[in-house]
Amino acid sequence: MWETAALVEVLEKKELLTKHALLGAIRELRKKNPRARTPVE
C-alpha cells in the first residue's frame, strides 16, 4: 500500500492530481462495483 501512497504524493507535488480528485474517482468506482472487496495487506 505504501507504493500507492508514494505515487499519490508524487502526483500531488507535480500538481497532476489532488486528493479530492482521487477520492472522487474511488467513490465513483465503488458505486459501479459496490460488492468489490477492499484489499487486505
RAMO-V542702 format. One record per pair of residues at least 24 apart in sequence whose ideal C-beta (glycine too) atoms are under 8 Angstrom apart, sorted by the first residue. I is the first residue (numbers start at 0). GAP is how many residues later the second one is. Records with the same first field share a line. If there is no record, write none. Layout:
I=GAP + GAP
//
This chain:
0=40
//
